[in-house]
Amino acid sequence: MFAFPEDRQRITPLRPPPGVPSLWLVDAVRHGGHAQRLAPEILDAGELDRAARLAVAADRSCYVTAHVALRLLLGARLGVAPGAVPLTREPCPSCGGPHGRPATGGGVHFSLSHTRGVALLAFADVPVGVDVERVPEPGVVSGIAGQLHPAESRELAQLPDEQRPAAFGRVWTRKEAYLKGEGIGLAGGLAAEHVGTGPRPGPGPAGWTVTDVEVPAGYAAAVAVRAAGRPPAHVGDRRK
């Protein structure tokens, strides 16, 4: 769990073994006020503008808290002030546009996900993706389940009604973590890869390790890490 530093207290970044991500869970409700006070000197104009455009106060607070935490942790890893962290976008593997994985221009791979009340951040020496979501209502599951990999749709259909929301939360976060790691997001399609709906992820996409992340009750989360030396996939290369 990430704790915001008091005053100018230095953050010591985690240094896991190569190929292993460091994960930070951020309680946006608990730390939202502290993050709001730090935001003007840490976030850039674009981040502040995006936060201001969010209509719901809880969403604004979560966005600010997540992005302040991201800059604090990246700054600690890169040895620069949080407000000086250079955030860019890699080219999209699908179309080459400037909306691929977020990046710092070198030195560390990272991923950020937030949903109301909680944020999850990952840092690694290889491409990484994370996702955290609230467990959905049953109506959401029935409306989207048919867009998943056919085997995943069948798995959900075979479950009792009361088990489907949690299973859907698992498969959705696993899939989105992988797609974010690839840098293509949900535009890469929900049906192309099988990650499974069960208590443990399936084998997953070739060259990637997908793992569930322990989060508070009512949420689901996952992290996906690319094997060292594995080239990024293009849309046409991914398994059907």
Order of alpha helices (4+ residues) and beta strands (2+ residues): beta-alpha-alpha-alpha-beta-beta-beta-beta-beta-alpha-alpha-alpha-beta-beta
